[in-house]
Each structure stands twice: as structure tokens, then as C-alpha cells.
Amino acid sequence: MAFLAAALDRVKPSATIAVTDKARALKAAGRNVIGLGAGEPDFDTPANIKLAAIHAIESGKTKYTAVDGIPELKDAIIAKFQRENGVAYKPNQIIVGTGGKQVLYNALMATINPGDEVIIPAPYWVSYPEMVALAGGEPVPVVCTAAAGFKLQAEALDRAITPKTKWVILCSPSNPTGAAYTRAELKALTDVLVKHPHVWVMTDDMYEHLVYDDFQFTTVAQVEPSLYDRTLTVNGVSKAYCMTGWRIGYAGGPAQLIKAMSTIQSQSTSNPSSISQWASVEALNGPQDFIAANNKVFKERRDLVVSMLNQAKGIECPRPEGAFYVYPSCAGTIGKTAPSGNVIGNDEQFVTELLETEGVAVVQGSAFGLGPAFRISYATKTSDLEDACKRIQRFCGNLR
């Protein structure tokens, strides 16, 4: 349709949202479907956070706020960065957005010129390359194999950097693989970046608190302070605080960049929800003990899913360090015939046949830039995960 913007030709719809919508539609039609597509904790928002929101409503904190966030939330974010990451920011270096996605989008829109390149380790969150493309830039995926732990290697980063490179995006723990960079692994990458002063770093730390087996989280500005002035540290309350629908993300970075991002936000959405902001103040400043309790359950689910998937014929599932995703290979199923009679030629056909045959909704790895694989979110109740894994075992066992 000629009426629509040409920029849309560069962008694909979100595969994770598409899978979730398809699972929802099948459920509505009466099918017994287990949806493992959405990256959303099944735990409820903690009561103290909900009460803070109710109090904000009752006390009339329902008006427009400053575009880039209320001072109280900025102070809570500054305290969080100092306390947990050892990184110091001032209020003019903090922005609050309507979810982490808006913060990332604002940063790219505020900095990308046509032809600018953004290095994105693959597998990647489906939105990174699409946001770069919308901003007029060129996504540069760098494949990170299972053998490399799905992590970007220093040599590969060095090779990918050109004079046109503007950003590198790092997500640790990762969506979609759950892979998390150790301090030493990050240091190897920052050593490369120190040599390339024109390259900035965007760190998506949304899954920071969701780590297991005594893994110690670190972030780029913490590991290499000399990169502080060209690092945007992005985070939010969605995952660890079970607040996906509240839509609050935030970032710390150089004041000039934050100001530019605020300008973009002022002409698009303006301020995030005042009520969600007050709830987030309580999230960051209030008790944190529920995170460890939730993580204990997540770790048990991870171990269950990894064990059961590795018992499925043709599936190989690495054990991730964090987040609530696994990213198993389905290479062993390619070329086999499904119960429907269709031959599985790629991971998209694998997930389609799995959904049609067994009612399990997962996302194909090709959507994240590396197949043949699929992503499972284990942020759902344990009994459903067990049932889903049994169905996957049965599906794979019935391939011929």
C-alpha cells in the first residue's frame, strides 16, 4: 500500500508477540495449548509495590510528570546503580521511559544517521535489529554459537567494527538464550572497545537479578570505567519485580545523550505513567528478598526443562546462567516427517508442527538470528512446564 511509510519495508513484526497471540487464539477456540512464548514472570507483582500504586492514586499523584521521570524515581535509580553496580550518575544522566523498549528505541532514534552500523550479537532479542532499521541504521548481526556459550567473542567484535560502527548492543543475561557474561568475558570485550573510541555501548541489563548457581552479575561501566562516557546502561522493573504490564524502563548515561532521548520522548509519548513511576520507587527502594525466593523457583524450573528437553530425540539444550529462557537446538529433527505428514525443513516448521500436533507454543530460533533452534520461556507454572516438555518428548519421538 503506497500510503504507508517505506521504512516499514525494513521491519518485521515481533515473532514473540505473534506466537503469544496465536497461542491465545487457539486457547480461545478451545484447544489445550501451553504457551511458552512470552517472557513474562508468572509471579504477581509484590503486595508492597501494588500498595504504593494504590496510595499514589488515592493521594492524587495522577497528573503529568516531568517527561523523563519524577525526581523520586530518578533518586531511587541513582541509588540502585550505586548500590548494586558501583556506578555513579546524576539526575540529568537518568531517563525513565515506558518500558525498557522505549528507552532503547529513544537512544537509537537520537543517535543513528543513515548508514550507521550497530553490532548485535546473535541470537538477539527480536526487537534490536528492527529498531535499528526503523532508525535508519544498519544492524550488523555477529553469530555467537552454542559452542561459544552464545556469547560474543573479543576477536569477533574486533572484526565486526568498521568506521561506520556507532553502537554495540549487549544483553546479559540474554534474551533469548539466558547466557550471561562473566566479568572476565566482559573485560575481554571492553578491552576491544577501549581501542575504538568512536563506538558506544548499549547494555540491556533487564535480567540482571535473574542469575543462578552463584553467578556474579557485572555491567560494562562497572567493569571498564573508562567506557563510562560512551555507555548507556539500560534496565527496568519488568522482569525481576514482576511488573511487565506497569511499563517502566530506565537508563543511565552521558547527560547529552539523555537530554536528546528526552527530546524524542517529549514529542512521542511524553511521561511514563505517574502511578507506575511511584510503584517503581517502592520496587527499587523497598524489600528485595522476594527476588531470591522467585529465583529459587526459576532455577528449579530451568533444571527441570534442561533435563527433560535433553531427553527428547533430536534436541540438545544448553544450561543457561540466567534470565528465564532456554535455547535448545532442534537440528536433529530437521529432515524428519511430522505426524501430519509434513517434512520439517527448518525451525519455523518445527515450531508450527509442534503447536499444531501437541499444542505447545514456542518461538523459532531463526526469529532471533540463529537456528535451527527454538526459545522456551520457563516463566510459567512448573506443572505446565513438565506437561509441555512431555509433549515435546512425545512429538520428537513420533518424528520419522
N, C-alpha and C positions, 0 to 999 in steps of 0.2 A: 504493500500500500504506500503510494508515493507521499502521502500526507505525513507519515511517521519519519522521525529523525534517522538519518543514515547511521548514526552512532549505534543504533540498536542492532545493526547488522553484525556488529563486533561482539555482541553479548549474548550469552546463553542463559536461560532461566536456571535457577538453583536446583540441582539434581536432588539434594537432600529434602528440600521442600516438596518437590514433585513426588518423591517416594512416600513421604508422610501423607500427602494429600490423597495419593492413590490408595494407600492402606486405609485411610479414613473412609473413603468412598466405598471400598469393599466391605468394611465393617458395617457401614450404614445399610448396605444391600443384604446384610445377614450372614456374610462369610465370617468364619472363625479365623481372624487374622491377628498375628502378633507383630506389631510394628517396632522394628529396631533401627529405624532410620533417623529419628530426631535426637539431637544432642542436648537433652533436657533432663536434669535430675528428677526422679520420681518423688523425692522427698519434698514436703511442704516447706514454704518459707517459715523460718523460726518465729515463734509467737512474739518475741520482743520486737522484732522488726515490723511485724504486722501492726502491733500496738502503736509503734512510733508513727506509722502511716495514719492510723485512725486518729491519733492525737493531733497530727498535722491538719487533718480535715476539720476536726472539731474546734481547733483553735484558729481557723480561718487562714491557714497557710496555703491558700488555693489560688493565689494570683500569679501573674507573670513574675518570673525571677530574672536575674542577670542572665544574659544569653549563655554564658559559659559556665554557669553553676553558682549556687548560693555560697557565700563565704564559709559557712559552717561545714559544708561538704568538702570544699577545697581544703580547709584546715584538716579535716579527717583524712583526706587523701595524702596530704603532705606528711602527716604523722604516720600513716601506713607505709609510705615509701621509705621514710627514715627508719622506722622500727623494723620492718621486715626485709628491706633491701639495702639499707645503708646508703641511700641516695637522697640528696637534699634538693628540694625545689621550693620556689617562692610562689605566692598565689598567682602571679602573672605568667607562671610557667605551667599552669594546670588548666585543663579544659574538661568539662563534663558534657557528654553527649547522650543521645537517645540510643543507648546500646553501644558496645564496642565497634560494631559495624559502621555506625555513623562517624565515629572518631577516625577510623582507618580511612574511610571514604573522604572525609574532610581534608585529611592530611595529603592524600593523593591529588585531590582536586586543587588544593592550594599550592602544589609544588610541581606538578607534571606539565611539561610542554610537549607538543607533538614530537614523537621520535625518541623521547626519553625512555630509558630501559629500566625495568625493575626486576631484579633477580628473585625468583621464588622457588625454594626447594620443593620438589615433587616427590611424594604425594603432598598436596597442598589443600587447604580449605577452599572449597569451590568458589568462594567469592573473591579471593585475592586477584586472580588474573582478570576477572570480569570488571572489577573496579578499576584496575589499571587501564584496561581497554576503554572503559567509559570516560576516563580522564584524558584519553588521547595518547596514552603511553603504550609501550611495547612490553608485555610480560615475557620474561626470559626464564622458562622453567629449567631447573637443573635436577635431573633424575637422581634420587637417593635410594639405592636398592635396599632390599631386606638384609643383604649381606653386610651393608654398612649401617645397619640398625635404623634405616630410613632417615639418616642424618647427613646433612651437608658436610662434605669433607673440605678441608682448607685448600687443597690443590684444585678441587673442582670450582670452588668460589673464585680463586685467583684467576682461573682460566675464563670464567664467565664475565669478569669485569672488563668493560670497554670504556672509552672516553664518554660514551652516552649513558653509562650506568648512573642512575640517580639514587636508587634505594636498593637495599636488600631487606626482604621481609623474613623474619624468623619467628616461628611459633613453637614454644616449648613450655610444657608438654604439648605435643602436636595433636591438632585435629587435621587429619583423620587417623593417624597411626598410634597415638599415645606415646610416641618416642620423646624422650626428654634429654636435653644436652647436659652433661656434667660440666663442672667449672672448667676442667682441663679441655674439654671439647669446645666450649665457648671461647676459651683463651686462644686456641688454635685459629679460630675464625676471626677473632678481634685482632690478632697479630697481622692477619692479611689486610684487614680493613684499615689499620693504622697506616699502612703503606699507600693507601688510595684515598687521599683527603677529600676527593670530590664525591665520595659515596657515603650516603646516610643509612642509618639502620632503624627499621621499624620492628620493635619486638612486641609480639602479641602474647602477653602473659596471662591470658584469660583463665588458663587451667593451673596457674601457679600452685594453688593449695592442694590440688588433686594429684599427689605423688605417693608412691608406695615403696615398701622394702627399704626404709631409711634413706631414700633418695634425697639429696640436698639440692633444693632449687636455687639457681642464681640467674641474674639478668645481666644484659650486656653492659649497661652503665656502671654496674657494681663490679663486674669482672675487669673492665678496662676503663678507668675513669677518664682517660684521655679522649675517649669517644663520646663523653657526656654531651658536648656541644653539637653533636650530629646524631643523637639518638632520640627517638620518640618511644617512650615506654608506655605501652597501651595495656589497660587492664579493665576490670569491671566487676560487678557483683553477681552476674547472671549464674555462673556455674557453682562456685564454692558456696555461695549464700542462697542457692536455690531460688533465684529471683529473675528467671528468664523473662517472664512477662512484665516485669517492672521497667525494663528497658533503660538501664543506666550503665554506661561505659565511661571511662575517663582515661586521660593520658597526662604524662609529664614530659616536658621537652623545652627546647630553646624558646625564649619569650617571643621572638619574632615569628617563629613558626606557629606557636599557639595563637598569637594575635590574628594571623592570616586564616587559621582554621576557624576562629571565632567569627571572622567576617563572613566566611562561607556559611556557617551555621546561622548567622543573623539573617541571611537572605533566603534560607531554606526552611528550617523548622523552628527557628528561634530556640527558646529554652526547653530543656527536658522537663518532664512532669514535676511540678513542685512537690507533690506528695511522694513520688518515688525518690526524689532527692533527700527528703527528710528521713525516709525509711533507710536510705543508704548511709546516712550519717550514723544511725544506730547500728547498721550492719558492720561498719568499719570500726566504730568506737566501742561497741558492745561486746558481750561474751563471744569467744571464738571456739569454745570447747566442742560444739556440735560438729565442727568440721572434721575433727579426728574421729568422732563416732560415725559419721557418714562414710569417711574414708575406709574404715574397717569393713563396712558392708560392701563398698565398691571393690576393695581388694579381694574379698571372698568371691564376689561375682566375676571379677577378672579371672581368677584362678579356675573357677568352675568353667567359664566359657572357653578359655585357652585349652584346658584339659579335654573337654568334650569335642571341640572342633578338631583337635589333633587326632581324635578317634574316628573322624569322618573320612571316608575314602576319597582321596584326591585333594584333600585340604591340608594346608600347612599354616599354622597360626603362631607367629612370634609372640612372646610375652612382653607387653609394653611397660614402661616405667611409670606412666601417669595418664591423666585425663580419664575418660570412661569409654574408650573405643578400643577395639581390636581390628587388625587389618590383615586378615588371612588371605593367602594365595589360593586361587581356585584353578591354577594351571593344570592340575591333574585331572580336571573334569572336562577340559576343552577337547572337542572332537567326539565326545560321547553323546549318546542319544538319550533324551529325557523320556519319562513315561508318556508324554504327549506325542512322541514320535519325532519331535524336532531335535535336530543336532545342535549341540551347544558350540557356537563358533567363537564366542567372546564372553567377557564377564557381564556385559549388559544382558545377553541372552541367558546367562546363568541365573542372574537375579530375577529376571522375568519368569523363567520356568519355575524357580523356587517359590515365588509368590503365587503363581497360578496353581502349582501342584500341592504345595504344603501350607500356603497361607503365611509365609514368613517374609516380612518386608525388610530388605537390607539395601544398601546403596552400592552400585558398581564402582570398582576402583578406577575405571577409566575416567569417571567424572572428577576424580582427584588428581589426575595426571599420571597414574601408574597402575597398569593392570597386567595380567588378569588377576583381579583381587576383588574383595568387597569389604565394606566397612560395617561393623556392627556396633551400635551403641548399647552398652550394658547398663545404662542408667534407667533400668526398669526392674520391676519386681522379680525376685530370684526365681520364683516358680514359673514365671513366663519365660525367663531365660533358659531354664532347664528344658521346658517343653519345646522351645524354639530350636535348641541345639539337638534335641532328639529328632525333631522333624528334619533338620539339615542332614543329620546322620542317615536318616531313612532315605531322603531324597538322593544323597550321594551314593548310597548303597544300591539304589534302584536304577542308576545310570548304566547303560550298556554300550 
